[in-house]
Amino acid sequence: MFLLNLPIKDPVPVFALLLLVVLLVPLIFKKLKIPGIVGLILAGVVIGPHGLGILERGSSVIMFGTIGLLYIMFLAGLD
């Protein structure tokens, strides 16, 4: 029987999960006619430590959060 230990601590599954979220969530939200950045923010809330607790607040999550903030500022600058 497969048991998933949460939060995920190994760097490879964390990175794979984050890449999966970054690739799939904007596509799903585009189909729903909602901006993809909103989907990324909501997905971060859901999988984060205060949501379902799938990921803990480690160094990789902090790095991706910083990259996300820079991405939001970049998109705001384009508008």
C-alpha positions, 0 to 999 in steps of 0.5 A: 500500500502506498502511503504519502508522507506529507509534507514532501521533503525530498527535493526531486518530488518538490521540484517535480510538483512545482513544475507540474503546477506551473505548467498545468494550472495556467492551462486549466485556468485559461480554459475557465477564462481566468488569468493564469497568474490567479491560478498560480496564486491559488495553487500556491495557497492550496499546496502550501503549509497553510492549505493542504500542507503538501509542501513545507516552507523550505528553501526551494519553496521560498526561492520559487515564491521569490521568482513568482513575485518577480514574475508578477512585477514583470507582468505588471510592468508589461501592462 
